[in-house]
C-alpha cells in the first residue's frame, strides 16, 4: 500500500483510537476541530472493533468452551494489530472481512 501525506493530528487521532475501549471516543473529540480523513478512517475501524467485541463477545461468553473464548479474543487481537500497524505506518488498511461494512455503517450521509 502506498504511504499518504497525513497531518500530525490525524495520525494522533488514529493512534489514540486504538488505545483501550474509550480510545475511539477520545480520538473522535480530537478529530472534531480539524477533520482529517485518516483519523476518521481509523476512528471508525477502531469503534467497529470495540462494537464487535461487545456484541459478539457476549454471545461467545455464553458458549461453555474456553477455546471459543480464546479464539475469539485472539481473532480480535490480530485484527487490532493489523489496524494499529496501518495507523502507525500512515497507510489506509481496511480490516479484512468487516472493514467495508464498518466504514459504510459509520459514515454519515449528508443531505
VMD Tcl script that builds the backbone (N, CA, C; Angstrom):
set m [mol new atoms 333]
animate dup $m
set s [atomselect $m all]
$s set {name element resname resid chain x y z} {
  {N N UNK 1 A 0.831 -1.178 0.000}
  {CA C UNK 1 A 0.000 0.000 0.000}
  {C C UNK 1 A 0.873 1.237 0.000}
  {N N UNK 2 A 0.374 2.263 -0.612}
  {CA C UNK 2 A 1.176 3.474 -0.715}
  {C C UNK 2 A 0.977 4.354 0.517}
  {N N UNK 3 A 2.034 5.033 0.883}
  {CA C UNK 3 A 2.001 5.907 2.049}
  {C C UNK 3 A 1.376 7.242 1.661}
  {N N UNK 4 A 0.616 7.824 2.565}
  {CA C UNK 4 A -0.078 9.079 2.302}
  {C C UNK 4 A 0.510 10.195 3.152}
  {N N UNK 5 A 0.298 11.425 2.719}
  {CA C UNK 5 A 0.720 12.588 3.477}
  {C C UNK 5 A -0.362 12.881 4.518}
  {N N UNK 6 A -0.076 12.599 5.772}
  {CA C UNK 6 A -1.055 12.666 6.852}
  {C C UNK 6 A -0.674 13.786 7.817}
  {N N UNK 7 A -1.676 14.509 8.331}
  {CA C UNK 7 A -1.396 15.544 9.322}
  {C C UNK 7 A -1.060 14.896 10.665}
  {N N UNK 8 A -0.366 15.644 11.515}
  {CA C UNK 8 A 0.003 15.116 12.834}
  {C C UNK 8 A -1.230 14.832 13.677}
  {N N UNK 9 A -2.242 15.708 13.608}
  {CA C UNK 9 A -3.467 15.489 14.375}
  {C C UNK 9 A -4.214 14.250 13.897}
  {N N UNK 10 A -4.207 14.018 12.582}
  {CA C UNK 10 A -4.861 12.828 12.038}
  {C C UNK 10 A -4.184 11.556 12.494}
  {N N UNK 11 A -2.855 11.560 12.490}
  {CA C UNK 11 A -2.122 10.379 12.938}
  {C C UNK 11 A -2.309 10.174 14.437}
  {N N UNK 12 A -2.292 11.258 15.212}
  {CA C UNK 12 A -2.504 11.158 16.654}
  {C C UNK 12 A -3.882 10.578 16.950}
  {N N UNK 13 A -4.906 11.060 16.252}
  {CA C UNK 13 A -6.263 10.543 16.441}
  {C C UNK 13 A -6.339 9.067 16.064}
  {N N UNK 14 A -5.668 8.681 14.983}
  {CA C UNK 14 A -5.681 7.281 14.543}
  {C C UNK 14 A -5.020 6.373 15.574}
  {N N UNK 15 A -3.934 6.823 16.173}
  {CA C UNK 15 A -3.242 6.004 17.171}
  {C C UNK 15 A -4.043 5.948 18.467}
  {N N UNK 16 A -4.562 7.086 18.921}
  {CA C UNK 16 A -5.345 7.107 20.158}
  {C C UNK 16 A -6.606 6.263 20.015}
  {N N UNK 17 A -7.174 6.210 18.820}
  {CA C UNK 17 A -8.381 5.413 18.592}
  {C C UNK 17 A -8.162 3.938 18.913}
  {N N UNK 18 A -6.926 3.489 18.858}
  {CA C UNK 18 A -6.638 2.082 19.115}
  {C C UNK 18 A -6.330 1.779 20.580}
  {N N UNK 19 A -6.298 2.798 21.421}
  {CA C UNK 19 A -5.948 2.590 22.820}
  {C C UNK 19 A -7.207 2.442 23.669}
  {N N UNK 20 A -7.332 1.354 24.347}
  {CA C UNK 20 A -8.446 0.996 25.233}
  {C C UNK 20 A -9.794 1.086 24.537}
  {N N UNK 21 A -10.841 0.867 25.302}
  {CA C UNK 21 A -12.188 0.886 24.747}
  {C C UNK 21 A -12.715 2.302 24.564}
  {N N UNK 22 A -12.164 3.253 25.303}
  {CA C UNK 22 A -12.626 4.635 25.157}
  {C C UNK 22 A -11.764 5.431 24.183}
  {N N UNK 23 A -10.749 4.807 23.634}
  {CA C UNK 23 A -9.873 5.466 22.668}
  {C C UNK 23 A -10.599 6.058 21.472}
  {N N UNK 24 A -11.542 5.322 20.849}
  {CA C UNK 24 A -12.258 5.909 19.705}
  {C C UNK 24 A -13.051 7.164 20.074}
  {N N UNK 25 A -13.574 7.209 21.294}
  {CA C UNK 25 A -14.339 8.383 21.730}
  {C C UNK 25 A -13.409 9.577 21.922}
  {N N UNK 26 A -12.274 9.352 22.579}
  {CA C UNK 26 A -11.289 10.418 22.774}
  {C C UNK 26 A -10.784 10.911 21.419}
  {N N UNK 27 A -10.471 9.984 20.528}
  {CA C UNK 27 A -9.969 10.349 19.197}
  {C C UNK 27 A -11.020 11.112 18.398}
  {N N UNK 28 A -12.285 10.754 18.580}
  {CA C UNK 28 A -13.361 11.460 17.884}
  {C C UNK 28 A -13.374 12.937 18.273}
  {N N UNK 29 A -13.205 13.222 19.580}
  {CA C UNK 29 A -13.164 14.613 20.039}
  {C C UNK 29 A -11.934 15.341 19.497}
  {N N UNK 30 A -10.812 14.655 19.432}
  {CA C UNK 30 A -9.597 15.255 18.874}
  {C C UNK 30 A -9.805 15.598 17.402}
  {N N UNK 31 A -10.506 14.741 16.698}
  {CA C UNK 31 A -10.694 14.897 15.251}
  {C C UNK 31 A -11.813 15.879 14.888}
  {N N UNK 32 A -12.580 16.352 15.859}
  {CA C UNK 32 A -13.705 17.244 15.571}
  {C C UNK 32 A -13.273 18.632 15.119}
  {N N UNK 33 A -12.200 19.143 15.706}
  {CA C UNK 33 A -11.782 20.509 15.403}
  {C C UNK 33 A -11.369 20.666 13.940}
  {N N UNK 34 A -10.447 19.855 13.521}
  {CA C UNK 34 A -9.978 19.895 12.136}
  {C C UNK 34 A -10.080 18.474 11.588}
  {N N UNK 35 A -11.182 18.181 10.933}
  {CA C UNK 35 A -11.430 16.809 10.482}
  {C C UNK 35 A -10.364 16.329 9.510}
  {N N UNK 36 A -9.831 15.171 9.826}
  {CA C UNK 36 A -8.808 14.553 8.995}
  {C C UNK 36 A -9.343 13.208 8.526}
  {N N UNK 37 A -9.271 12.927 7.240}
  {CA C UNK 37 A -9.836 11.680 6.708}
  {C C UNK 37 A -9.108 10.455 7.246}
  {N N UNK 38 A -7.804 10.571 7.475}
  {CA C UNK 38 A -7.032 9.450 8.016}
  {C C UNK 38 A -7.488 9.134 9.441}
  {N N UNK 39 A -7.619 10.170 10.256}
  {CA C UNK 39 A -8.091 9.972 11.623}
  {C C UNK 39 A -9.497 9.401 11.645}
  {N N UNK 40 A -10.378 9.944 10.803}
  {CA C UNK 40 A -11.760 9.453 10.740}
  {C C UNK 40 A -11.818 7.989 10.331}
  {N N UNK 41 A -10.986 7.618 9.369}
  {CA C UNK 41 A -10.945 6.234 8.900}
  {C C UNK 41 A -10.630 5.282 10.053}
  {N N UNK 42 A -9.595 5.582 10.823}
  {CA C UNK 42 A -9.189 4.682 11.903}
  {C C UNK 42 A -10.068 4.792 13.141}
  {N N UNK 43 A -10.717 5.921 13.343}
  {CA C UNK 43 A -11.687 6.019 14.433}
  {C C UNK 43 A -12.846 5.070 14.147}
  {N N UNK 44 A -13.304 5.047 12.900}
  {CA C UNK 44 A -14.388 4.131 12.518}
  {C C UNK 44 A -13.956 2.679 12.654}
  {N N UNK 45 A -12.753 2.364 12.176}
  {CA C UNK 45 A -12.260 0.989 12.259}
  {C C UNK 45 A -12.180 0.529 13.719}
  {N N UNK 46 A -11.617 1.375 14.565}
  {CA C UNK 46 A -11.438 1.019 15.962}
  {C C UNK 46 A -12.777 0.924 16.689}
  {N N UNK 47 A -13.682 1.856 16.407}
  {CA C UNK 47 A -15.005 1.802 17.020}
  {C C UNK 47 A -15.747 0.536 16.589}
  {N N UNK 48 A -15.585 0.152 15.339}
  {CA C UNK 48 A -16.184 -1.092 14.856}
  {C C UNK 48 A -15.640 -2.310 15.577}
  {N N UNK 49 A -14.337 -2.320 15.850}
  {CA C UNK 49 A -13.745 -3.428 16.603}
  {C C UNK 49 A -14.282 -3.482 18.029}
  {N N UNK 50 A -14.442 -2.327 18.656}
  {CA C UNK 50 A -14.978 -2.279 20.020}
  {C C UNK 50 A -16.418 -2.793 20.028}
  {N N UNK 51 A -17.224 -2.355 19.069}
  {CA C UNK 51 A -18.610 -2.835 18.975}
  {C C UNK 51 A -18.657 -4.338 18.732}
  {N N UNK 52 A -17.805 -4.812 17.842}
  {CA C UNK 52 A -17.738 -6.242 17.560}
  {C C UNK 52 A -17.365 -7.025 18.813}
  {N N UNK 53 A -16.427 -6.483 19.581}
  {CA C UNK 53 A -16.002 -7.147 20.817}
  {C C UNK 53 A -17.172 -7.287 21.786}
  {N N UNK 54 A -17.930 -6.221 21.980}
  {CA C UNK 54 A -19.025 -6.279 22.942}
  {C C UNK 54 A -20.219 -7.074 22.425}
  {N N UNK 55 A -20.557 -6.927 21.145}
  {CA C UNK 55 A -21.722 -7.632 20.614}
  {C C UNK 55 A -21.478 -9.134 20.473}
  {N N UNK 56 A -20.408 -9.491 19.768}
  {CA C UNK 56 A -20.129 -10.913 19.580}
  {C C UNK 56 A -19.508 -11.539 20.819}
  {N N UNK 57 A -18.799 -10.738 21.594}
  {CA C UNK 57 A -18.183 -11.249 22.818}
  {C C UNK 57 A -19.208 -11.741 23.813}
  {N N UNK 58 A -20.347 -11.065 23.885}
  {CA C UNK 58 A -21.391 -11.519 24.800}
  {C C UNK 58 A -21.980 -12.852 24.339}
  {N N UNK 59 A -22.042 -13.068 23.027}
  {CA C UNK 59 A -22.526 -14.357 22.519}
  {C C UNK 59 A -21.503 -15.468 22.746}
  {N N UNK 60 A -20.242 -15.152 22.516}
  {CA C UNK 60 A -19.179 -16.147 22.713}
  {C C UNK 60 A -19.065 -16.509 24.186}
  {N N UNK 61 A -19.330 -15.556 25.064}
  {CA C UNK 61 A -19.244 -15.816 26.503}
  {C C UNK 61 A -20.291 -16.830 26.958}
  {N N UNK 62 A -21.375 -16.962 26.203}
  {CA C UNK 62 A -22.410 -17.935 26.554}
  {C C UNK 62 A -22.009 -19.363 26.215}
  {N N UNK 63 A -21.020 -19.513 25.366}
  {CA C UNK 63 A -20.546 -20.843 24.988}
  {C C UNK 63 A -19.651 -21.356 26.108}
  {N N UNK 64 A -19.998 -22.507 26.683}
  {CA C UNK 64 A -19.201 -23.006 27.817}
  {C C UNK 64 A -17.906 -23.696 27.369}
  {N N UNK 65 A -17.173 -23.047 26.502}
  {CA C UNK 65 A -15.939 -23.614 25.989}
  {C C UNK 65 A -14.869 -22.527 26.010}
  {N N UNK 66 A -13.828 -22.767 26.760}
  {CA C UNK 66 A -12.764 -21.774 26.902}
  {C C UNK 66 A -12.043 -21.534 25.577}
  {N N UNK 67 A -11.964 -22.544 24.715}
  {CA C UNK 67 A -11.270 -22.392 23.437}
  {C C UNK 67 A -11.992 -21.411 22.513}
  {N N UNK 68 A -13.318 -21.385 22.563}
  {CA C UNK 68 A -14.074 -20.425 21.759}
  {C C UNK 68 A -13.769 -19.004 22.229}
  {N N UNK 69 A -13.706 -18.814 23.523}
  {CA C UNK 69 A -13.399 -17.502 24.091}
  {C C UNK 69 A -11.989 -17.060 23.714}
  {N N UNK 70 A -11.039 -17.962 23.840}
  {CA C UNK 70 A -9.644 -17.650 23.497}
  {C C UNK 70 A -9.518 -17.366 21.999}
  {N N UNK 71 A -10.153 -18.179 21.171}
  {CA C UNK 71 A -10.095 -17.989 19.722}
  {C C UNK 71 A -10.693 -16.660 19.289}
  {N N UNK 72 A -11.822 -16.303 19.876}
  {CA C UNK 72 A -12.474 -15.035 19.550}
  {C C UNK 72 A -11.581 -13.855 19.923}
  {N N UNK 73 A -11.025 -13.889 21.123}
  {CA C UNK 73 A -10.147 -12.795 21.556}
  {C C UNK 73 A -8.867 -12.730 20.734}
  {N N UNK 74 A -8.337 -13.870 20.344}
  {CA C UNK 74 A -7.143 -13.896 19.501}
  {C C UNK 74 A -7.446 -13.306 18.120}
  {N N UNK 75 A -8.601 -13.650 17.569}
  {CA C UNK 75 A -9.031 -13.107 16.284}
  {C C UNK 75 A -9.129 -11.580 16.336}
  {N N UNK 76 A -9.768 -11.054 17.378}
  {CA C UNK 76 A -9.893 -9.601 17.506}
  {C C UNK 76 A -8.549 -8.933 17.755}
  {N N UNK 77 A -7.673 -9.591 18.489}
  {CA C UNK 77 A -6.347 -9.034 18.747}
  {C C UNK 77 A -5.542 -8.930 17.448}
  {N N UNK 78 A -5.656 -9.939 16.605}
  {CA C UNK 78 A -4.957 -9.911 15.309}
  {C C UNK 78 A -5.508 -8.783 14.434}
  {N N UNK 79 A -6.832 -8.609 14.420}
  {CA C UNK 79 A -7.425 -7.500 13.668}
  {C C UNK 79 A -6.958 -6.155 14.224}
  {N N UNK 80 A -6.869 -6.058 15.554}
  {CA C UNK 80 A -6.412 -4.820 16.189}
  {C C UNK 80 A -4.972 -4.508 15.789}
  {N N UNK 81 A -4.097 -5.512 15.814}
  {CA C UNK 81 A -2.694 -5.316 15.423}
  {C C UNK 81 A -2.613 -4.878 13.961}
  {N N UNK 82 A -3.399 -5.501 13.110}
  {CA C UNK 82 A -3.417 -5.152 11.683}
  {C C UNK 82 A -3.806 -3.683 11.497}
  {N N UNK 83 A -4.856 -3.275 12.174}
  {CA C UNK 83 A -5.321 -1.898 12.061}
  {C C UNK 83 A -4.325 -0.916 12.674}
  {N N UNK 84 A -3.795 -1.240 13.829}
  {CA C UNK 84 A -2.834 -0.370 14.515}
  {C C UNK 84 A -1.563 -0.191 13.691}
  {N N UNK 85 A -1.127 -1.259 13.026}
  {CA C UNK 85 A 0.078 -1.152 12.192}
  {C C UNK 85 A -0.152 -0.200 11.019}
  {N N UNK 86 A -1.360 -0.179 10.485}
  {CA C UNK 86 A -1.681 0.763 9.419}
  {C C UNK 86 A -1.685 2.199 9.911}
  {N N UNK 87 A -2.211 2.412 11.114}
  {CA C UNK 87 A -2.243 3.763 11.684}
  {C C UNK 87 A -0.836 4.285 11.935}
  {N N UNK 88 A 0.038 3.434 12.416}
  {CA C UNK 88 A 1.415 3.847 12.706}
  {C C UNK 88 A 2.191 4.115 11.418}
  {N N UNK 89 A 1.942 3.320 10.386}
  {CA C UNK 89 A 2.719 3.437 9.146}
  {C C UNK 89 A 2.089 4.369 8.100}
  {N N UNK 90 A 1.080 5.154 8.501}
  {CA C UNK 90 A 0.422 6.116 7.601}
  {C C UNK 90 A -0.212 5.462 6.378}
  {N N UNK 91 A -0.774 4.283 6.538}
  {CA C UNK 91 A -1.430 3.577 5.436}
  {C C UNK 91 A -2.885 3.311 5.790}
  {N N UNK 92 A -3.760 3.438 4.807}
  {CA C UNK 92 A -5.160 3.080 4.988}
  {C C UNK 92 A -5.266 1.563 4.833}
  {N N UNK 93 A -5.396 0.851 5.936}
  {CA C UNK 93 A -5.547 -0.603 5.890}
  {C C UNK 93 A -6.959 -0.958 6.343}
  {N N UNK 94 A -7.778 -1.352 5.393}
  {CA C UNK 94 A -9.140 -1.757 5.689}
  {C C UNK 94 A -9.115 -3.120 6.363}
  {N N UNK 95 A -9.882 -3.273 7.432}
  {CA C UNK 95 A -9.914 -4.555 8.126}
  {C C UNK 95 A -10.461 -5.638 7.206}
  {N N UNK 96 A -9.845 -6.815 7.206}
  {CA C UNK 96 A -10.365 -7.905 6.379}
  {C C UNK 96 A -11.774 -8.295 6.827}
  {N N UNK 97 A -12.593 -8.670 5.927}
  {CA C UNK 97 A -13.953 -9.175 6.118}
  {C C UNK 97 A -14.935 -8.090 6.576}
  {N N UNK 98 A -14.638 -7.368 7.646}
  {CA C UNK 98 A -15.611 -6.439 8.226}
  {C C UNK 98 A -15.333 -4.969 7.929}
  {N N UNK 99 A -14.207 -4.660 7.338}
  {CA C UNK 99 A -13.799 -3.270 7.134}
  {C C UNK 99 A -14.755 -2.454 6.288}
  {N N UNK 100 A -15.185 -2.987 5.152}
  {CA C UNK 100 A -16.121 -2.250 4.290}
  {C C UNK 100 A -17.438 -1.994 4.993}
  {N N UNK 101 A -17.935 -2.998 5.701}
  {CA C UNK 101 A -19.194 -2.851 6.431}
  {C C UNK 101 A -19.082 -1.755 7.490}
  {N N UNK 102 A -17.985 -1.757 8.237}
  {CA C UNK 102 A -17.786 -0.752 9.286}
  {C C UNK 102 A -17.736 0.645 8.684}
  {N N UNK 103 A -16.974 0.821 7.615}
  {CA C UNK 103 A -16.850 2.142 7.001}
  {C C UNK 103 A -18.195 2.647 6.483}
  {N N UNK 104 A -18.978 1.766 5.867}
  {CA C UNK 104 A -20.282 2.178 5.338}
  {C C UNK 104 A -21.273 2.453 6.464}
  {N N UNK 105 A -21.261 1.618 7.494}
  {CA C UNK 105 A -22.215 1.765 8.591}
  {C C UNK 105 A -21.957 3.023 9.416}
  {N N UNK 106 A -20.710 3.421 9.546}
  {CA C UNK 106 A -20.377 4.556 10.402}
  {C C UNK 106 A -20.145 5.856 9.637}
  {N N UNK 107 A -20.435 5.873 8.355}
  {CA C UNK 107 A -20.303 7.094 7.568}
  {C C UNK 107 A -21.651 7.798 7.534}
  {N N UNK 108 A -21.657 9.054 7.964}
  {CA C UNK 108 A -22.916 9.806 7.971}
  {C C UNK 108 A -23.237 10.271 6.557}
  {N N UNK 109 A -24.488 10.215 6.242}
  {CA C UNK 109 A -24.942 10.638 4.923}
  {C C UNK 109 A -25.466 12.064 5.040}
  {N N UNK 110 A -24.815 12.993 4.353}
  {CA C UNK 110 A -25.226 14.402 4.394}
  {C C UNK 110 A -26.216 14.675 3.275}
  {N N UNK 111 A -27.242 15.443 3.598}
  {CA C UNK 111 A -28.281 15.772 2.608}
  {C C UNK 111 A -27.956 17.045 1.899}
}
mol reanalyze $m
mol bondsrecalc $m
mol representation Tube
mol addrep $m
